[in-house]
Amino acid sequence: MTVRPRGLLLPALLSAAAVVLAACGGSAGGTAGGDAGPPRAGGTLRFAVGSDAGCVDPQQVGSNDTIYSVRQLVDSLTDQDPQTGEIEPWLATSWQTSPDAKSYTFTLREGVTFSDGTPLDANAVKANFDRIPEIGARGTLPKGYLAGYAGTTVTSPTQFTVSFQQPNVQFLQATSTHSLGILSPASVAKSDDDRCAGVIGSGPFTLQNYVKNASITLAKRPGYAWGSSLFAHQGEAYLDTVEFRIVPESGVRTGSLQSGEVDAIGSIGQQDEAPLTGAGAQLLARSNPGVVFGIAFNQSKPIVSDPAVRRALLTAVNRDEIVGGVFPSQTKPATSVLASTTPSYADQELTFDPARSATTLDAAGWTAGPDGIRVKDGQRLTIPVTYSPVAATNKPALELLQQQAKAVGIDLQVQEVPIAQASQLQAAGDFSALWYNVTRADPDILRGQFSTAGANLFRLPDGPLQALLTAQAAEPDPAKRTAIVGQAQQELLTEGVFVPVSELTTVLGVGAGVHGVTFDASSRIQLHDAWKSDAR
């Protein structure tokens, strides 16, 4: 199948993926700044985020706070229109998909170079894709996108074919993500840890300096001339420098934007909204597609291996109370494992029913102890829930969830782990339950997270779910694929594999003098078109 250069529409509900909520000066397209005249070149954008993943390699980073910066370092083969969901040209000017979705042939634009001067050609892309399956625990996302990778065949400097052992309909959308952003061959050849200290890409910015847990500083790439077809302008970025400061305290970030010490902040909490809007800041918001915030279980561990325990927690959650008490006002309660902005999302009508939770636990032999916590065979119903402080809302959301679970006799123990250790802990299976979310604008994110054929982080057994995850990845018909994905979402809940709680909505606070900060289809930011009125 030949795909026209203007793109490919992804399956189902992509009109929902275009939902953008903006207020206080944000445009309907999720772009910072109103009509301030023509863009001005120059200046430094100072952006405060709440955390640092401990790595600046786009292929090894999954935390939004760090993705904001590393996304600017690399170009992707394609881009995805956040308004329509179409796949559009970037490094690739055109592509063809085989009828069986086992191979994809791309044609690259000419003249693209990495910031070290080496050409970005077909061999460079092949080097990236050949290396990704060998990345360690931090590379879960790109390895999932290349599941079943059979190799890349180069036919000319500008043409190559990527092949898979089985149909892989999600791959084209995957080429638009930061996780498959193209690195220089010199960076690809480094060890995983060395790549985390610094990489070379072809993007509109280069890495100027990285100090762990302190700052990530980017500099404009001179001569950049191969931006995405979705960028508002072609050529070099407007900003000279972008400085991402790591500021864990939400109140400090808010105060810094109010005082003008920084130009933009991430990880907005509910308590931050009124002070920011009162100070004239813009609030830009967009719901993230993908797996919602919730709890997944390591089913090889005691207690959570009991499906009755997992199902009881599913109905013990008052999602409206958690969202209303903790998250920004634009946030929606989860209604499925997938966010409502994800292609092929299906509303599972999740209910808050503590009486049903009690009945489920009673039937499974979990009886109330003297302190209200249930007991079975002398063992308390205690579930340690691990999380990383990648968002200011994580801890308070879990603390409220802890209270709700206690009301039905479940003792949730909230345990924080450093962001830099999270991937290794998950890969080792050193957890009972995990609070997390994963962003991606394609339903194959379910296979990436819950397939036993991949990393199987949650130690799931084989069962009906696995056949559904495999089938949707091989189904080229959009309507049929959507139906299969709907069944997979239902099966995940029936087996209590995942307890959905809240959709993630990315909310940024942006100063009145900042313009052109845009969301991509995954609700991460793009800064190529960003500029400042005062150009300082």
Secondary structure by P-SEA (a helix, b strand, c coil): ccccccbbbcccccccccbbbbcccccccccccccccccccbbbbbbbbccccccccccccccaaaaaaccccccccccccccccbbbbcccccccccccccbbbbbbbccccccccccccaaaaaaaaaacccccccaaaaaaaaccccbbbbccccbbbbbbcccccaaaaaaacccccccccccccccaaaaaacccccccccccccccccbbbbbbbcccccccccccccccccccbbbbbbbccaaaaaaaaaaccccccccccccaaaaaaaabbbbbbbbbccccbbbbbcccccccccaaaaaaaaaacaaaaaaacccccccccccccccccccccccccccccaaaaaaaaaaaccccccccccccccccbbbbbbbcccccaaaaaaaaaaaaaaaabbbbbbbbbcccaaaaaaaacccccccccccccccccccccccccccccccccccaaaaaaaaaaacccaaaaaaaaaaaaaaaaaaccccccbbbbbbbbbcccccccccccccccccccccccccc
